Amino acid sequence: MSTATRVAFITGAAQGIGEAIALRLADDNIDVALFDLKEKEPLLKNVVKQIEAKGRKAIYFVGDVTQEQDVKTSIDRTVETLGGLDIMVANAGITIFKPFVESDIEDYRRIMDINVLGVVNCFKYAAIQLIKQGRGGRIIGACSGAGKRGINNMSLYSASKFAVRGLTQATSLELRSHKITVNSYAPGFILTPMLAHPDDDKFGGHGSVAKMAAKMDPDYEGAQPSVVAELVAYLIKPEAHFVNGQVINIDGGLLFD
Ligand SMILES: NC(=O)c1ccc[n+]([C@@H]2O[C@H](COP(=O)([O-])OP(=O)(O)OC[C@H]3O[C@@H](n4cnc5c(N)ncnc54)[C@H](O)[C@@H]3O)[C@@H](O)[C@H]2O)c1
């Protein structure tokens, strides 16, 4: 893989883990294309400003990862504007905390659409572009500890993240001959807006309501999104070429493979 300026495309980049990854990669002289929902446009503009302040190029796209055309067009425009694509981080995702028997087909469709189809779209159009360029690349997906072991009140989320794990393994097999690696991160509890609840202050701070819903140990401490960003910064290094098809736990030792 070339060590010239590289270009990363990151979904769900307006906040949380995606934002942290965008800022971290900019520190490693990588130009960044950000992608998130239209309602997140003000946040996207703010991330662009922060990246430009680091001396890197940044552009943003508003769209929906479940819409194949949104993903394809944004990748094409990234290539036109920033000169290519080297790294895809398919990070966008949602969670639903609900007892299984109360979950309905709308919940199922929404979570599978965003967390699975969204990642499929990103992996596919990134792979097509990376193969066309012929200089290898890195594809990274957002899995979760819930993609390794089922979690209380997160049945549909767990199902969606198990799917990301399967996709990561299978696509890594098909893409390795193109010098493209595919890996995913499997965080434990990361303190982002995803895990914030209006009643958090009553129960012990950020994430406390989510922890109760998931029946997790209240003493288990979450981490900042920067810990995941550091793992991604490693996975995209040329010397990380031998890490492939892995779904890497980053959870303070919650799960052992
Ligand atoms: N926070 C955690 O503890 C944790 C743990 C394990 C896995 N993850 C995974 O990491 C990823 C990022 O999580 P986060 O905590 O930063 O979440 P977050 O909710 O803070 O950020 C997710 C971003 O994705 C965007 N998004 C949602 N649906 C989208 C769509 N259809 N199209 C485009 N963008 C969309 C949202 O607008 C948001 O900006 C998710 O896939 C999540 O499942 C998070």
The ligand as a Gaussian input file, in Angstrom:
#p B3LYP/6-31G(d) Opt

LIG

0 1
 N      -21.005000       3.287000      21.849000
 C      -20.755000       2.000000      22.094000
 O      -20.598000       1.593000      23.249000
 C      -20.641000       1.010000      20.980000
 C      -20.318000      -0.305000      21.316000
 C      -20.205000      -1.249000      20.318000
 C      -20.411000      -0.898000      19.006000
 N      -20.724000       0.379000      18.690000
 C      -20.961000       0.682000      17.275000
 O      -20.109000       1.737000      16.852000
 C      -20.777000       2.512000      15.851000
 C      -20.778000       3.984000      16.258000
 O      -21.459000       4.090000      17.496000
 P      -21.552000       5.427000      18.364000
 O      -21.616000       4.993000      19.768000
 O      -20.535000       6.403000      17.921000
 O      -23.029000       5.905000      17.952000
 P      -23.658000       7.360000      17.797000
 O      -25.135000       7.180000      17.843000
 O      -23.062000       8.312000      18.762000
 O      -23.203000       7.776000      16.320000
 C      -23.673000       7.044000      15.209000
 C      -23.758000       7.953000      14.005000
 O      -24.285000       7.173000      12.912000
 C      -25.212000       7.988000      12.215000
 N      -26.199000       7.178000      11.499000
 C      -27.202000       6.442000      12.034000
 N      -27.958000       5.920000      11.063000
 C      -27.412000       6.318000       9.889000
 C      -27.753000       6.097000       8.530000
 N      -28.811000       5.363000       8.193000
 N      -26.982000       6.659000       7.568000
 C      -25.914000       7.427000       7.910000
 N      -25.538000       7.669000       9.179000
 C      -26.288000       7.125000      10.160000
 C      -25.874000       8.822000      13.302000
 O      -26.501000       9.974000      12.752000
 C      -24.711000       9.145000      14.220000
 O      -24.071000      10.350000      13.871000
 C      -22.178000       1.917000      15.701000
 O      -22.205000       1.022000      14.609000
 C      -22.369000       1.166000      17.000000
 O      -23.289000       0.092000      16.885000
 C      -20.852000       1.351000      19.643000

